[in-house]
């Protein structure tokens, strides 16, 4: 899945110098805004939880940590979703033709450059800010790479694809951010995750289960052409949405 069909492109790649507004809007779409929003909420929530549990006081240095952590996580987010788009161009031309590579707003070269810069910035900034953050970002990027990139490409396998989503969104991000922020508040000593943090992690895990099952519902047409056999989660998704009687068998099937 490495070639873009010229017939599906809507325009020449955007030039950031000549078309800055259009280019940055394409970058916003490339970042998959719903994931950026989720990342932002995770960073803010764990920052506040760590602040409350450690009885810390807000200071300029801690706000700098918050901003740096958010930027690092957003860059990591762009790396993961961007890499996935680079590997799914043909599928996206059918399922998500508005995405920048599929629409021709970004060339593959531009997209690769954005993904590379985002990944490096995420790791570099995390390394500067703290060991726990660097570990969290490194693990997240490694899982995201294994999810999308051949020859591993775990997204081909329903169980492993779901596990990638569960582990990153549900566990790695929440626990990693808490350990990082508690380390910041306590000046170099991370706290063991509290029941509140475990509760939040479990709460998010419930939603990641739903995401893993239902996220491919709009993508069935493209998946039929480029993924064989079809994901078991595709089958589950269709059953849950199209037949009231299919919901229970679908859950059992999973």
N, C-alpha and C positions, 0 to 999 in steps of 0.2 A: 504494500500500500504506500508507494512512494511517488507515484506520478499523478499529476493533476490534469484532468481532461480539459483541454482548451475550450471545448464547447460549453463548459459549465461556468466559466469565469465571466463575471459581470463587468469587470474593468481591469485596467492595468494596475499593478501594485501601487499603493499610495506612497507619496514622497513626503516624509515628515517635515522637510524644509519648505516645500511648495504647498502642501496641503496639511498643515499642522492640526487643524480641527478634526478633519476626517481621520487622520492617522491616529490621533489620541482616542477618538471614539472607537476606532477599530481595535486599539490596544485594550480599551475597557471591555469590549466584547471578547477579545482573546483571553482576558483574565478570568472569564466566566464570573460575572458580578455576584451571583448568589453564593459562590464559594468565598469570595472576598468578604462579603457581609458575614458569613459564618465564621471565618477566621477572625474578623474584627471583634465579633461578639465573644468569641472564646478568649481572646487576649484580654479584653476588658473585664470579663467575668472572673477570670482567674487572678487578674491583678487585684481586683476588689476583694476577693475571697482571701488571698494571701495577706493583703493589708489588714483585714479585719482579724484574722486568726493570730497574726504576729504582733498585733497592737502597734503596727508601724505608723510613722508620721510621714505625710506627703512632703517630699522635698524635691528640689529641682533635679538632683541627680537621679531620683527614682522616676520622675516624669520622663527624663531622658531615656532611662531604661525601658519605660513603657513604649515610647515612640520608636526606639530602636528595635525592640522586640516585635512590634507591630509591622514595621517595614521588613524585617527579616522574614517573618512568617508570610507576609503578602508576597514577597519575592519567591519564597519557596512554593507558595500556592501557584503563582504564575508559571514556575518551572514545571510543576506536575501537570497542570491542565494544558499547558502549551505543548508539552511532549506528547500528551495523549492526542491532541489535535494533529500534530505532525504525522503521527502513525495512522490516523483514521481519516485521511483526506477524502478518499472515495466514498466512505460511509457517510461522512458529514455532508458531502455534496448532495446526498439524497435526504438524510435525516435532519441536518442542521445547515442548510445552504447559506444562512446568514453569517456563519462564523467566518472570520477574516481570511483564512487560507482557502477554505472551500469557495468563498465568494471572489477570490482573487485580489482582495484588498491588501493582503500580505503575500509576498513570495515565500517560497520555502526557505530561501536564504535569509530573508528578514526574520522569519519566525524562528529559525535556528539560532540566529544571533540574539534575539530577545530571550529565548529559553536559556541559552548559555550564560548571558549576563545576569539574568534573574537567579539562576542557580548559584553562580559564583558570589553574587552579592548576599544571598541568603546565608551561605556558609561563612563568608568572611565576617559579616556583621555579627552573626551568632557567636563566632569564635571570639570576637572582641568583647562581647557583652557578658559571656559566661559559659562555663563548661556544660551546665545542664541544658541551656538553650542550644548550644552547639550539638549536643547529643540528640536532642529532640529533632532539630532540623535535619541532621544527617540521617537519622533513621527514617524520617518522613520522606526525604528525597530518595533514599534507597528503595523504599517500598513503592513510591510513585514511579520510579524508573523500572523496577521489576514488573509493575502492573502493565505498563504500556510498551516497553521496548523489547523487540526480539533480541535473542532467541527465547527469552523466558516468557515475556508477554502473558502475565498471569490472568489478564482479563479474558483470555480464551476459556478459562475454567471457572465455572460458576462459584464453586466453593472458595477457591483462592482469590477470585475477584472480590467476593463479599468480605473475605477475611481482611483484605487490604483496606477496604473502606472502614470496617469495624475498628481495626487496629489503629489507623491513623486518626480518624475523626473522633473515635470513641475513647481510646486509651492514651495513645502516644501524645497527642496534643494536650489533652487536659492534665494528665499527670506531669508531663514535661514542663508545661507552663507553670504549674503550681510549684514544682521543685525549683524552677528558675527564680520565680518571684519571691518565694520564701527565702531562698539563698540571698537574694538582693536585700530583702528587708532585715535579715538577721546577719548581714555583713559576713557572708562566706560560709554559713552553715544552713543547709537545707533541712526542712522539716519533713517528717514522715507524713504522707497524705492523710488528712483527717476524714472522719465519716462524711462531712459535707462534700469534700472533694470526690470521694468514692461515690456518693449519691449523685453528684452531677455527672460523673463518668457513666454511671449506669443509666441515668436519664438520657444522655446523648446516645448511648448504645442502642436504646430502643428506637430512636429515630434513624440511626444508621442502618438498622435492619430493614426498615421501611424503604429507605433510599436504595439499598442494594436490590430489593425486590422490584421496586416500581420505576427506577430511574431509566430503564431501557424500554419502557412502554412506547414512547414516541419513536423509537429507533428500529422497530421491527422490520420495516420495509428495506432499509439498507442492510440490516443484519442478515436478512434472508439471502441477499446476493453475495455478501462478503464473509459471512461467518457460518461455517458448517461443521458439525451439526449445530442447530440453534441452541442458545443458552437455555438451560433448564429454568433460569430465572425469567426469561422471556415467556416461557410457557406458563409459569406461575402467574406472572403479571397479567397475561391475557385472561386466564381463568378467573382471577380475582375481579377483574374489571368488567368482563362480559357476561358472567353468569353468577347470580346469587348463590346457586347451589354449588358453584365451583370453588367457593372460598375455602371451605373446610378441607376438601381434598387437596387443594393447593398448599395449604399450610402443612398438612401431613406429608405431602410430597417433598417439601423442603426439608 
